[in-house]
Amino acid sequence: MKISVVVPAFNEERLLAGSLAAIRDAMAVFDDSELIVCDNNSSDQTAEIARAAGATVVFEPVNQIARARNAGAARASGDWMLFVDADSYPSRELFLEVIAAIRGCRALAGGATVACEIRNPVIRLWIGLWNALSRRARWAAGSFIFCEAAAFRELGGFDERFYAGEEIDFSRRMKRLARRRGREMVILHRHPLATSDRKARLYTLREFFAFMLKTLLTGGRTLRDRKACYTWYDGRR
């Protein structure tokens, strides 16, 4: 069984080397694997850093997370795909959980809860609420998603109409496919994914809650509006 680890990256020169080092270390638990980084039209040293880490680098000119993940997946040759964000640091223990879920033969796809070292009590509460919702609804956080490669291709990958929230749409579609096959979508929680606090440092709570409110009031239409999803695309790092 071969696992393809896909990392979408846009102007990630500050954090990418550390993230890829953690990913490489965790990949040691896999019998057969490959590391693919999708350079999503970066203007910095993202591609060079990825190559120095021994990753296969693919280029996606349209700056969009869903497209970047799909472009990386198109190069993947594994039986399973594992998507990890470029500001995240998975552990060997988490990857071992992935192996156990795969070998258990029930999981068709899955994700993991997340952990972030941050003191702001509001953000800490939000992370806790998200983890609870993720486990209950079986929605994978975009920073960590794994799935059977054949199932990914059957679904057509991530929906490129979304500029944010594509992981929730993907989780919903994957859950339906899993039910039809008598399998399931799982959220791993024993070893949460460590991820950066970048957004909490770069954007205000007012910006965050304004986006959430607008998303609710528009029935999610903001998720298909690149300008509305500026915190993912304005290049602040």
Secondary structure as GFF3:
##gff-version 3
##sequence-region A 1 237
A	DSSP	beta_strand	2	9	.	.	.	ID=ss1
A	DSSP	alpha_helix	16	27	.	.	.	ID=ss2
A	DSSP	beta_strand	32	39	.	.	.	ID=ss3
A	DSSP	alpha_helix	46	52	.	.	.	ID=ss4
A	DSSP	beta_strand	56	59	.	.	.	ID=ss5
A	DSSP	alpha_helix	65	75	.	.	.	ID=ss6
A	DSSP	beta_strand	80	84	.	.	.	ID=ss7
A	DSSP	beta_strand	88	89	.	.	.	ID=ss8
A	DSSP	alpha_helix	92	103	.	.	.	ID=ss9
A	DSSP	beta_strand	107	115	.	.	.	ID=ss10
A	DSSP	alpha_helix	121	137	.	.	.	ID=ss11
A	DSSP	beta_strand	144	148	.	.	.	ID=ss12
A	DSSP	alpha_helix	149	155	.	.	.	ID=ss13
A	DSSP	alpha_helix	166	180	.	.	.	ID=ss14
A	DSSP	beta_strand	184	195	.	.	.	ID=ss15
A	DSSP	alpha_helix	198	202	.	.	.	ID=ss16
A	DSSP	alpha_helix	205	217	.	.	.	ID=ss17
A	DSSP	three_ten_helix	221	224	.	.	.	ID=ss18
A	DSSP	alpha_helix	230	233	.	.	.	ID=ss19
###
